[in-house]
Amino acid sequence: MATIYKKVGENIRKIRKQKGQTQEELAGLARIDPKSIIEIEGGKRNPTLKTIKRISLALKSKLSDLLEE
């Protein structure tokens, strides 16, 4: 079973790709370091709720979509 952080990363990656965005584009829109996006998507970094919200806004996606299991 994947950890919640790994699942959030997978959800971010899936939605980002559906929107046709690169990791760098998402990072710029969310005002987050591109390395952080890479680590979050890979489940190697545990993002804060504030960071998840910024990513959600940048993806124009519901916060719940990023958090669903």
C-alpha positions as CSV (number, residue, x, y, z in Angstrom):
1,M,0.0,0.0,0.0
2,A,1.4,3.4,-1.0
3,T,1.8,6.1,1.5
4,I,-0.4,9.1,1.3
5,Y,2.5,11.2,0.1
6,K,3.3,8.8,-2.7
7,K,-0.3,8.7,-3.7
8,V,-0.5,12.6,-3.7
9,G,2.6,12.6,-5.9
10,E,1.1,10.1,-8.3
11,N,-2.1,12.2,-8.5
12,I,-0.2,15.3,-9.2
13,R,1.8,13.7,-12.0
14,K,-1.4,12.2,-13.5
15,I,-3.2,15.5,-13.5
16,R,-0.2,17.5,-14.7
17,K,0.3,15.1,-17.7
18,Q,-3.4,15.3,-18.5
19,K,-3.1,19.1,-18.7
20,G,0.0,18.8,-20.9
21,Q,2.3,20.6,-18.4
22,T,5.9,19.9,-17.7
23,Q,7.3,19.7,-14.2
24,E,9.1,23.0,-14.8
25,E,5.8,24.7,-16.0
26,L,4.0,23.5,-13.0
27,A,6.7,24.6,-10.7
28,G,6.7,28.1,-12.2
29,L,2.9,28.4,-11.9
30,A,2.9,27.1,-8.3
31,R,6.0,29.2,-7.4
32,I,7.8,26.1,-6.2
33,D,11.3,24.9,-7.0
34,P,11.3,22.4,-9.9
35,K,13.3,19.9,-7.8
36,S,10.5,20.0,-5.2
37,I,7.9,19.0,-7.9
38,I,10.2,16.1,-9.0
39,E,10.6,14.9,-5.4
40,I,6.9,15.3,-4.6
41,E,5.8,13.4,-7.7
42,G,8.3,10.7,-6.8
43,G,7.0,10.4,-3.3
44,K,10.4,11.4,-1.9
45,R,9.2,14.7,-0.3
46,N,6.4,15.2,2.0
47,P,4.7,18.4,0.9
48,T,2.9,20.7,3.3
49,L,-0.8,21.4,2.9
50,K,0.2,24.9,1.7
51,T,2.3,23.5,-1.0
52,I,-0.4,21.0,-2.1
53,K,-2.9,23.9,-2.3
54,R,-0.5,25.9,-4.5
55,I,-0.1,23.0,-6.8
56,S,-3.8,22.5,-6.9
57,L,-4.4,26.1,-7.9
58,A,-1.6,25.9,-10.5
59,L,-3.3,22.8,-12.0
60,K,-6.7,24.4,-11.7
61,S,-7.8,21.2,-9.9
62,K,-9.7,20.5,-6.8
63,L,-7.6,19.9,-3.7
64,S,-9.6,16.7,-3.1
65,D,-8.4,15.4,-6.5
66,L,-4.8,15.5,-5.3
67,L,-5.6,13.9,-2.0
68,E,-7.8,11.0,-3.2
69,E,-6.6,7.5,-2.8
